[in-house]
Amino acid sequence: MRIISGSLGGRRIQPPANMPHTRPTTDIAKEGLFNILQNNLDFEELRTLDLFGGTGAISYELASRGVPDLTIVEKDPKMFDFIRKTVETLKIEGVKVVRSEVFRYIDECSQQYDFIFAGPPYALTTIDDLPKRIFEKGLLRSGGWFILEHTPRNDYKGFPGYKWERNYGTTIFTLFENSAAE
């Protein structure tokens, strides 16, 4: 696994062996996603939330490109420790790593974010609840983006806030935008 671009670009990260519930986003999908983000978001101004942090790869990529305020939520103790150690090794500042079940975090969160990413386990049966819960809780600032990573068997075109989806093989990113005025 590697960081693609930015100040940490090219750095390799070795995640723990035997990660039964973690499926890192492929480099090809990550590159495609970050090309879109780079052309549409001002990284230096973002407050971000990475749900189902896994290896932390999405947040390392965001930090490498200048995001100053990152929150990563991961419930698995092994992956939580891995993320904390990697953040320390890479000397990334402005990162808050939270050990919590994602839906509990959403329910208890009082922050608002400019960008939220969720890469849940594909087998998660409550994946379709994520967009609804994020919008109901008001976690996304006006104009903010929520990207949900999922497989082709999920379809979000009829969901409120839906903007587009991008397909990278079996990985699909769907964008939801909070277009409500503040």
Residue pairs with C-beta under 8 A, 6 or more apart in sequence:
1 12
1 13
1 14
1 15
1 24
1 27
1 55
1 57
2 10
2 11
2 12
2 13
2 27
3 9
3 10
3 11
3 13
3 57
3 60
3 61
3 64
4 27
4 30
4 31
4 34
4 61
4 64
5 34
5 61
5 64
5 65
6 61
6 63
6 64
6 65
6 66
7 64
7 65
7 66
8 60
8 63
8 64
8 90
8 92
9 64
11 64
11 90
13 55
13 57
13 60
13 86
15 22
15 24
15 55
15 82
16 78
16 79
16 82
19 54
19 55
19 78
19 79
21 76
21 121
22 54
22 55
22 76
22 79
22 121
23 54
23 119
23 121
23 122
24 54
24 55
24 57
25 33
25 57
25 58
25 119
25 149
25 171
26 168
26 169
26 171
28 168
28 169
29 149
29 168
29 169
29 171
29 173
30 57
30 58
30 61
32 166
32 168
32 173
33 147
33 166
33 173
34 61
34 65
36 166
37 43
37 115
38 65
40 145
41 114
41 115
41 145
43 62
43 65
43 66
43 67
44 66
44 67
44 68
45 114
46 62
46 67
46 68
46 69
46 114
46 115
47 69
47 71
47 111
47 112
47 113
47 114
47 115
47 141
48 59
48 62
48 67
48 69
48 70
48 71
48 113
48 114
48 115
48 116
48 117
49 71
49 73
49 111
49 113
49 115
49 116
49 117
49 139
50 56
50 58
50 59
50 62
50 70
50 71
50 72
50 73
50 116
50 117
51 73
51 102
51 105
51 106
51 116
51 117
51 118
51 119
51 120
51 130
52 73
52 74
52 102
52 118
52 119
52 120
52 121
53 59
53 72
53 73
53 74
53 79
53 80
53 83
53 97
54 74
54 79
54 119
55 79
55 82
55 83
55 86
56 72
56 74
56 82
56 83
56 86
56 87
56 97
58 117
58 119
59 70
59 72
59 83
59 95
60 86
60 90
60 92
62 70
62 115
63 70
63 90
63 92
63 94
63 95
67 94
67 115
68 93
68 94
69 94
70 92
70 94
70 95
70 96
71 95
71 96
71 97
71 98
71 111
71 113
72 83
72 95
72 96
72 97
72 98
73 98
73 100
73 102
73 105
74 80
74 83
74 97
74 98
74 99
75 99
75 100
75 101
75 102
77 99
80 97
80 99
83 97
84 97
87 95
87 97
98 105
102 118
102 120
102 130
103 126
103 129
103 133
106 133
106 134
106 137
106 139
107 133
107 137
109 137
109 139
111 139
112 138
112 139
112 140
112 141
112 144
113 139
113 140
113 141
113 144
114 141
114 143
114 144
114 145
115 144
115 145
115 146
115 147
116 134
116 139
116 140
116 144
116 145
116 146
116 147
117 146
117 147
117 149
118 130
118 146
118 147
118 148
118 149
119 149
120 127
120 130
120 148
120 149
120 150
122 150
122 151
127 148
127 150
127 154
128 154
128 156
130 148
131 146
131 148
131 156
131 159
131 160
131 161
131 176
132 159
134 140
134 146
134 176
135 160
135 161
135 176
135 178
140 146
140 176
140 178
141 178
141 182
142 178
142 179
142 180
142 181
142 182
143 177
143 178
143 179
144 177
144 178
145 175
145 176
145 177
146 161
146 175
146 176
146 177
146 178
147 173
147 174
147 175
147 176
148 156
148 173
148 174
148 176
149 171
149 172
149 173
150 156
150 172
150 174
151 170
151 171
151 172
152 167
152 170
152 172
154 172
154 174
156 162
156 165
156 174
156 176
157 165
159 176
160 176
161 176
161 177
161 178
161 179
162 174
162 175
162 176
163 175
163 176
163 177
164 174
164 175
165 172
165 173
165 174
165 175
166 172
166 173
